[in-house]
């Protein structure tokens, strides 16, 4: 399964509307389950690098099948391996807020990445957009993840 373009467009439109409401210029990326670009847009005024960052967040969320913030413990607990894996695909794997896996009925459809706000703002836009569109936001912890 993958995410059709019209659904990706609707996610990006919602993200853009939310960004305008809070006065942020964001970049928005949507990828399919394999991490390939469905769409990417950089709002007027968004910093140039934000488009690449949003794309890496979306890619990471799709191919790792977890929101990017869930990768932070892995990066911290095994930085050498994380760095090696992070260089293997066609985009870097990132472990920060602002990339969320797009999932419906348990199937991974892709990833949504947002960049241009603070990490918390990027994350909130992702969560709000996916929740409003009816996507699942529950993801099991990685096997062996440390409990806090």
C-alpha positions, 0 to 999 in steps of 0.5 A: 500500500502507498499513499495516493497523491490526493491524500498527500496533497490534503496533508500538505494543505492542512499543514500549510494552513496550520503553519499560517495560523501560527505564523511559521514558514515551514517545509512539508514533505510526504513520502511513500512507504519506501521513502520516495517523494510523493510531494515536497513544498517549501512555504514562502519565507521558509529557510532553504535547508528546511526542505531537505530536513523535512524530506529526511524526517519523512523518509526516516519515519517511513522506512524505520516505521516509527516516528522520528522522535522514537529513534532518539533512544536508539541514536543515544544508546548505539550512536555508531550503529545508528550512524552507519544505518543512517547512511545506508539508504537514499536519504539520511536517517534522523532522530528528532521531532517532526517526522511521523509515520503515516499508518492506516489499519496497521499498514505503513503508507509513508511518512510526513516530515515538517521543518521550519519551526521548533522541534516541538512545533514541527512535531505538533503540526505532524500529529495534528495533521495526521490525527485530523486525517484519521491516521493511526498514531500508535506505534510500539516501542522498538524491541530492546528500547530502554524504559524510563 
